[in-house]
Amino acid sequence: MKKTLCLLLFVIMIAVLAGCGKANDTAPSEATRDTVSVTEKPTVATEAPTQAATVAVTQSPTQMVDATEEPQEIPPTQAEEVQEKMLEMKIAGTPVTVAWEDNDAVAALKEYCRDQILTIPLSMYGGFEQVGSIGTSLPQNDVQTTTQSGDIVLYSGNQIVVFYGSNSWAYTRLGHITDKSQDELTSLLSNGDVSITLEY
């Protein structure tokens, strides 16, 4: 009888303990679901403002920079600078305007004057020209020519001749003085030896 009673009490205790275990298992599960729901919602709430703020910060400064940018000046090309540079000539210190020929002799003369101001003493000759040594030989393309006042020619490959009168000979043409009349050139060149300067 005692054994039966003890066995019955043991079964009842096991049933009570099992019921308590189930109750304990259920409570944490519900608490866990509540915890998850609370932590997930703030995560969503914090992500949305972050994206909006990022867009506002990254886009606004870009628009401000674009609005304040000024157009940049385009520097002149090297070809334009070369075209603007001219071989300048003076007779006894007086500047004269020369229309230079486009040939190998003039190109070589410009190159020769690139790093120096070339001064050439001239001597009167024949009552119509002044002639002097350049100091170097230039390419020749001699053609029989009747010169006029203001003509500048190459003679014998290394002599420059400036005319205030006329002569006929085989020369390589270098250029022509365009801003002086025959009387002005006669005044500059017919009253004794002079010097010319060339600068490029």
C-alpha positions in Angstrom: 0.0 0.0 0.0 2.8 2.3 0.9 4.6 1.5 -2.3 1.5 2.4 -4.3 1.1 5.7 -2.5 4.7 6.6 -3.0 4.6 5.8 -6.7 1.4 7.9 -7.1 3.1 10.9 -5.4 6.1 10.5 -7.6 4.0 10.6 -10.8 2.1 13.7 -9.5 5.4 15.5 -8.8 6.7 14.7 -12.3 3.5 16.1 -13.8 3.7 19.3 -11.8 7.4 19.8 -12.7 6.6 19.2 -16.4 3.8 21.8 -16.3 6.1 24.4 -14.7 8.8 23.7 -17.4 6.3 24.4 -20.2 5.2 27.7 -18.6 8.8 28.8 -18.3 9.6 27.9 -21.9 6.6 29.9 -23.2 7.4 33.1 -21.2 10.9 33.7 -22.7 9.7 33.1 -26.2 7.1 35.9 -25.9 9.6 38.2 -24.3 12.1 37.5 -27.1 9.5 38.4 -29.8 8.8 41.6 -28.0 12.5 42.4 -27.8 13.0 41.7 -31.5 10.1 43.9 -32.5 11.4 46.8 -30.4 15.0 46.6 -31.7 14.1 46.2 -35.4 11.9 49.3 -35.6 14.5 51.8 -34.4 16.9 50.3 -37.0 14.6 51.1 -39.8 14.0 54.6 -38.4 17.7 55.4 -38.2 18.5 54.2 -41.7 16.0 56.4 -43.5 17.2 59.8 -42.1 20.9 58.8 -42.7 20.2 58.3 -46.4 18.3 61.5 -46.7 21.1 63.4 -44.9 23.7 61.9 -47.2 21.9 63.0 -50.3 21.4 66.5 -49.0 25.1 66.8 -48.1 26.6 65.4 -51.2 24.3 67.1 -53.8 24.0 70.6 -52.4 27.8 71.4 -52.4 28.1 70.1 -55.9 25.4 72.4 -57.2 27.0 75.3 -55.4 30.4 74.7 -57.0 28.9 74.4 -60.4 27.1 77.7 -60.0 30.2 79.6 -58.9 32.6 78.2 -61.5 33.9 80.8 -64.0 34.8 80.1 -67.6 38.5 79.7 -68.0 40.4 81.6 -70.7 41.9 79.5 -73.4 45.6 80.4 -73.8 46.8 81.3 -77.3 48.3 78.3 -79.2 52.0 78.2 -80.0 51.2 78.7 -83.7 49.3 82.0 -82.9 52.3 83.2 -80.9 54.7 82.5 -83.7 52.5 84.3 -86.2 52.5 87.4 -84.0 56.3 87.5 -83.7 58.0 89.6 -86.5 61.5 90.3 -87.6 62.0 94.0 -86.7 64.4 96.3 -88.5 65.8 99.7 -87.7 67.9 102.0 -89.9 70.2 104.2 -87.9 67.9 103.7 -84.9 64.7 104.5 -86.9 62.2 101.7 -86.9 60.9 100.7 -90.4 58.0 98.4 -91.3 59.1 95.5 -93.6 57.0 93.0 -95.6 59.4 90.0 -95.4 59.4 87.4 -98.1 58.3 83.8 -97.2 61.4 81.9 -98.3 64.3 79.9 -96.9 66.7 82.9 -96.7 64.3 84.9 -94.5 63.6 81.9 -92.3 67.3 81.4 -91.8 67.8 85.1 -91.0 65.0 84.9 -88.3 66.6 81.9 -86.8 70.0 83.7 -86.8 68.4 86.7 -85.0 66.4 84.6 -82.5 68.9 84.9 -79.6 70.6 88.2 -80.5 70.0 91.7 -81.8 72.0 91.7 -85.0 73.7 94.9 -85.8 75.1 95.2 -89.4 77.3 98.2 -90.4 76.4 99.3 -94.0 78.4 101.1 -96.5 77.2 103.4 -99.3 77.6 102.0 -102.8 76.8 103.3 -106.3 74.6 106.2 -105.1 71.5 103.9 -104.8 72.2 101.3 -102.1 73.9 100.5 -98.8 75.4 97.1 -98.3 76.9 95.2 -95.4 78.0 91.7 -94.2 75.4 89.7 -92.3 78.1 87.5 -90.6 76.7 84.2 -91.8 75.6 82.7 -95.1 71.9 82.3 -95.9 70.2 80.1 -98.5 70.3 81.6 -101.9 67.7 81.7 -104.6 69.1 84.4 -106.9 66.9 85.8 -109.6 67.7 88.6 -112.1 65.9 91.6 -110.4 65.4 95.3 -111.1 65.2 96.7 -107.6 63.2 99.7 -106.3 63.6 102.1 -103.4 62.8 100.2 -100.2 63.9 96.7 -101.5 66.0 94.5 -99.2 67.9 91.7 -100.9 70.6 89.1 -100.3 73.7 89.4 -102.4 76.4 86.7 -102.7 74.8 84.7 -99.9 76.1 86.7 -97.0 75.6 90.4 -97.9 72.4 92.4 -97.1 71.6 95.3 -99.4 69.0 98.1 -98.7 68.0 100.2 -101.7 67.0 103.8 -101.9 67.4 103.8 -105.6 67.3 101.2 -108.4 69.7 98.6 -109.8 69.5 95.4 -111.9 71.3 92.3 -110.7 70.8 88.7 -109.6 69.6 88.8 -106.0 67.6 86.7 -103.5 64.7 88.9 -102.3 64.4 89.4 -98.5 61.7 92.0 -98.1 60.5 95.5 -98.8 60.1 98.6 -96.6 56.5 99.7 -96.7 56.2 102.7 -94.5 58.8 105.0 -96.0 58.7 107.0 -99.2 61.6 107.2 -101.6 62.5 110.7 -100.2 62.5 109.4 -96.6 64.7 106.4 -97.5 67.1 108.7 -99.4 67.3 110.9 -96.4 68.1 107.9 -94.2 70.5 106.1 -96.5 72.3 108.7 -98.8 74.1 110.8 -96.2 76.9 108.5 -95.2 77.4 105.0 -93.9 74.8 103.8 -91.4 74.0 100.6 -89.4 70.9 98.5 -89.3 69.6 96.4 -86.5 67.5 93.2 -86.9 65.6 91.7 -83.9 63.3 88.6 -83.8 
